[in-house]
Amino acid sequence: MQGEKNNNAASEIDLLVEKATNGDANAFGRLYDMHVDRVYRHVYYRVGNVADAEDLTQQVFIKAWQAIHRYKKTASPFLAWLIKISHNLIVDFYRSKKAETFLDFDMFASKSDTDTEYLAEMHFDQQQIRQAILELPRDQQQVIMMRFIEGFPYSEIASSLDKSEGAVRVILHRSLKSLRKILEKAKQ
């Protein structure tokens, strides 16, 4: 049943993409509605600032609309194309700002948690994980975020990074191994 639901969503997206490539602004609007949250989440975890994330997300969709007529359906989903656009804009953003990558895990904290000791410990753990991830090379940071924070499947990560799924799995394995070493070193 789940596979059928995913196939229906994929064919709906394919139909909307086809209409959008032919200039249908309403179809592109539906694509925007379907993907804006995931694109925003991806951008936000790379820039760590709500205002910058909103601006960059808006730029992603402006660039996508401007280039939609050049979009070609491949094995990669439409979302991977949007993530690739966002990645390029984020690289430009950091080049212009000379800023450091920042990850904010605080949005995962549940608002209903009232145990202050638990919240303090969770915040401390998140800070340690954030710092450890920031010590990794950029490609490893991105694979970890896309896989574990954003929940992308290997195929979409591979497509958006122009790598094979095998290469993504290797990067993920190496980054987790490095992350474990960094965290163990920090505990000493």
C-alpha positions as CSV (number, residue, x, y, z in Angstrom):
1,M,0.0,0.0,0.0
2,Q,2.8,2.4,0.9
3,G,4.6,1.7,-2.4
4,E,1.4,2.5,-4.3
5,K,1.0,5.7,-2.4
6,N,4.6,6.7,-3.3
7,N,4.1,5.8,-6.9
8,N,0.9,8.0,-7.0
9,A,2.8,10.9,-5.4
10,A,5.7,10.4,-7.9
11,S,3.4,10.4,-10.9
12,E,1.6,13.5,-9.6
13,I,4.9,15.3,-9.2
14,D,5.9,14.1,-12.8
15,L,2.7,15.5,-14.2
16,L,3.1,18.8,-12.3
17,V,6.7,19.1,-13.5
18,E,5.7,18.5,-17.1
19,K,3.0,21.2,-16.8
20,A,5.5,23.6,-15.1
21,T,8.1,23.0,-17.8
22,N,5.4,24.2,-20.3
23,G,4.9,27.4,-18.3
24,D,2.1,26.5,-16.0
25,A,2.6,28.7,-13.0
26,N,-0.2,26.9,-11.0
27,A,1.6,23.6,-11.4
28,F,4.8,25.1,-10.2
29,G,2.9,26.6,-7.3
30,R,1.8,23.0,-6.3
31,L,5.4,21.8,-6.6
32,Y,6.4,24.6,-4.4
33,D,3.8,23.6,-1.8
34,M,4.9,20.0,-1.9
35,H,8.6,20.7,-1.5
36,V,9.1,24.0,0.3
37,D,9.3,22.4,3.8
38,R,12.0,19.9,2.9
39,V,14.0,22.5,0.9
40,Y,13.7,25.0,3.8
41,R,14.8,22.3,6.4
42,H,17.8,21.5,4.2
43,V,18.8,25.2,3.9
44,Y,18.2,25.9,7.5
45,Y,20.5,23.2,8.8
46,R,23.2,24.5,6.5
47,V,22.9,28.2,7.5
48,G,21.4,28.0,11.0
49,N,19.5,31.3,10.7
50,V,15.8,31.6,10.1
51,A,16.0,34.8,8.1
52,D,18.8,33.6,5.9
53,A,17.1,30.2,5.4
54,E,13.9,31.8,4.4
55,D,15.7,34.1,1.9
56,L,17.7,31.3,0.4
57,T,14.7,29.0,0.2
58,Q,12.9,31.7,-1.7
59,Q,15.9,32.1,-4.0
60,V,15.9,28.3,-4.7
61,F,12.3,28.4,-6.0
62,I,12.9,31.6,-8.0
63,K,15.9,30.0,-9.7
64,A,13.9,26.8,-10.2
65,W,11.1,28.7,-11.8
66,Q,13.6,30.6,-14.1
67,A,15.3,27.3,-15.1
68,I,12.2,24.9,-15.1
69,H,12.1,24.9,-18.9
70,R,15.6,23.4,-18.9
71,Y,14.7,20.7,-16.4
72,K,15.0,17.2,-17.8
73,K,13.4,14.2,-16.1
74,T,16.1,11.7,-15.1
75,A,16.3,8.9,-12.6
76,S,16.7,11.7,-10.0
77,P,13.5,13.0,-8.4
78,F,12.5,16.7,-8.8
79,L,13.4,17.2,-5.1
80,A,17.0,16.3,-5.8
81,W,17.1,19.0,-8.5
82,L,15.8,21.5,-5.9
83,I,18.4,20.4,-3.3
84,K,21.2,20.8,-5.9
85,I,20.0,24.3,-6.6
86,S,19.9,25.0,-2.8
87,H,23.4,23.5,-2.3
88,N,24.8,25.9,-5.0
89,L,23.1,28.9,-3.4
90,I,24.4,27.9,0.1
91,V,27.9,27.6,-1.3
92,D,27.5,31.1,-2.8
93,F,26.1,32.4,0.5
94,Y,29.1,31.2,2.5
95,R,31.5,32.5,-0.1
96,S,29.9,35.9,0.2
97,K,29.6,35.9,4.0
98,K,32.7,34.0,4.9
99,A,30.6,32.4,7.6
100,E,31.0,29.1,9.4
101,T,28.5,26.3,9.0
102,F,26.1,26.1,11.8
103,L,23.7,23.3,12.7
104,D,20.8,23.8,15.0
105,F,19.3,20.7,16.6
106,D,17.2,22.8,19.0
107,M,14.2,22.6,16.7
108,F,14.0,18.9,17.6
109,A,13.4,19.6,21.3
110,S,9.8,19.0,22.2
111,K,7.9,21.9,23.5
112,S,6.0,19.7,25.9
113,D,9.2,18.5,27.7
114,T,9.1,20.1,31.2
115,D,11.9,18.1,32.9
116,T,14.6,20.8,33.0
117,E,17.3,18.4,33.9
118,Y,16.4,16.2,30.8
119,L,16.3,19.3,28.6
120,A,19.6,20.6,29.9
121,E,21.2,17.2,29.3
122,M,19.6,16.9,25.8
123,H,20.8,20.4,24.9
124,F,24.4,19.5,26.1
125,D,24.3,16.3,24.0
126,Q,23.1,18.3,21.0
127,Q,25.8,20.8,21.4
128,Q,28.4,18.0,21.5
129,I,27.0,16.3,18.4
130,R,26.8,19.7,16.6
131,Q,30.4,20.4,17.4
132,A,31.5,17.0,16.3
133,I,29.7,17.2,13.0
134,L,31.3,20.6,12.4
135,E,34.7,19.0,12.7
136,L,33.9,16.7,9.7
137,P,34.6,17.7,6.1
138,R,31.8,19.5,4.3
139,D,30.7,16.5,2.2
140,Q,30.5,14.3,5.3
141,Q,28.5,17.0,7.1
142,Q,26.1,17.2,4.2
143,V,25.6,13.4,3.9
144,I,24.9,13.1,7.6
145,M,22.4,15.9,7.6
146,M,20.6,14.7,4.5
147,R,20.4,11.1,5.7
148,F,19.7,11.5,9.4
149,I,18.2,14.9,9.9
150,E,16.3,15.3,6.7
151,G,15.6,11.6,6.1
152,F,16.6,11.5,2.4
153,P,17.0,8.1,0.9
154,Y,20.5,7.2,-0.5
155,S,19.3,7.6,-4.1
156,E,18.2,11.3,-3.5
157,I,21.4,12.1,-1.6
158,A,23.5,10.6,-4.4
159,S,21.6,12.4,-7.1
160,S,21.8,15.8,-5.4
161,L,25.6,15.4,-4.7
162,D,26.4,13.9,-8.2
163,K,27.7,10.8,-6.6
164,S,26.8,7.1,-6.8
165,E,24.7,5.5,-4.0
166,G,27.8,3.4,-3.2
167,A,29.9,6.5,-2.8
168,V,27.3,8.1,-0.5
169,R,27.2,4.9,1.7
170,V,31.0,5.0,1.9
171,I,31.0,8.7,2.9
172,L,28.3,8.0,5.5
173,H,30.2,5.1,6.9
174,R,33.4,7.1,7.1
175,S,31.7,10.1,8.6
176,L,30.0,8.0,11.3
177,K,33.3,6.3,12.2
178,S,35.0,9.7,12.4
179,L,32.0,11.1,14.4
180,R,32.3,8.3,16.9
181,K,36.0,9.0,17.4
182,I,35.5,12.7,17.9
183,L,32.7,12.1,20.4
184,E,34.8,9.4,22.3
185,K,37.7,11.9,22.4
186,A,35.5,14.6,23.8
187,K,34.3,12.3,26.6
188,Q,37.9,11.8,27.8
